[in-house]
Structures are given as structure tokens and as C-alpha cells.
């Protein structure tokens, strides 16, 4: 039996199936929308020395997330806040300590 992991998130208890724990690596992202939903595509672009200097690189979509428009401001806010914290951590890691 596959074990699920519980995650606390602002007022919602999330469960994560075992097969999603490791996550997926993505080095490409694109987004599109219709009147009623946003589509976010996460992909892996294969970087190869054999790729021509001009042309189209091949990418494999690894996740397709569909969101209602009302969720987009929360996603943008969460990404912005987490990215700001990430940048602050990077500054601390690269700033030499004064003696």
C-alpha cells in the first residue's frame, strides 16, 4: 500500500501520494489561458550537443496544471513571496561575515 504524506498549508491539509514525493525537474515553463481557465505546462528540454544552432529544441511536458482564474493572484503572490525569501537567503549565503 502506498503511503501518503500530510502537508499543512494555510487552512488546508494536503496529502501527497508517495509517487509524487520526489518531484519532477522542469527547465521550461509556458502558460496559456481561455476565458475560464489557465493552463500551465512544465517541461524538460533536452539539451544535446547534436542540436543544430538553429531550429527547435525538443521538450517533453511533465506536468499540465489547470487553474481557475481566481487562483492566479494567490499563485503569483505565493511565488513572489517565496522568491523574495529565496533571494534573501542567497544574499546571506554570499555575503562575507565581517570580523
Secondary structure by P-SEA (a helix, b strand, c coil): cbbbbbbbcccbbbbbcccccbbbbbcbbbbbbcccbbbbbbbbbbbbcccccccbbbbbbcbbbbbcccaaaaaaaaaaaaaaaaaaaaaaaaccccc
